[in-house]
Amino acid sequence: MIANKTYNNVINTLKNIGDKHHQIATVTTGDIFDINLEKMEKFALMHINPVNVTTQDSGLIYNFQIFICDLVTEKKDWTTENYQSAERLSSEQQVLSDCLQISVDIISMLRHSLYQSSDGNVNNPLYFLQGQQTLEPFTERFENMLAGWAITFTINTNTDMTYC
């Protein structure tokens, strides 16, 4: 097992989880404003937004927001069978449903998954989720009609806090 987990280790593990998910086409990281608003990315998109890191006696606590989002489509000629919202002829409800399921999958992978284990054993995770996670829906947050969920969570890591 890795004794000291670096920021790179944590980010790469989160990216690996996104890359392994069959519904996620693109994984990015950085500030929320780094999400490509030019529709150049393939969707569904997972964006990792580091919030902060707190030290403990024997570890670090990483706080993240992860955005799971997809493009909402609108068509004037759709029939009631083609859309979920009576107010807007769009796929917004379906996008929110799909992105919520992807979000739950990511939380599950972080809780118990070989994708984050150093030796492929699901019983030897490298990172530990702290507490319960909050998932917040968003619609029309960006100019290109993205909708999805923002997951707020905390990851605990064990780190030697000794003087080198």
Phi, psi and omega in degrees: 000146179289125182286313180246125179260124180267171174304317178301317179301314183294311180299315180296325176294316178297318177297320179299319177299316178295318180296328182280343181283129186290340181266346181270124181265329184222137175237126178231166179218155178132194179297155180302331180283355177277352178295131184289113180267004182270008182061029181270345181274156170273141183246151013284150186243139171246120178243126182262119180245103177293133182260303177193172177229135179241139178273151172232178179300322184229032180179185178235148176244116180261130176251131184227157162239130174243131179256126173247117186214161179213165180282137174266133178254148177228138177217133182289334185263012178291148173265175182298337179285341185265351183223163183252340184254124180289334181280327182226133178281086185213171178261020186303314181297319179294319178299314179298319179296312180297316182291328175295318179296319176299318179299316178296322177300316181296317177300316179298318179295325178288330181283320182201093183208143175290343181292343179243007180268144182287335184240012179081003180264121182295345179272000180239062181290154178271332187230154184230125176289140179255129176066200180262156182260149177251131177243125183240123180285152172219147177223145178051033181287332183240168184295335186260032172061044174276144172223157179165210185227141172255123180258127175253126180207165181237133177246128175265140173230150173270129181218138175290116179261057180249155179285130181278000000 
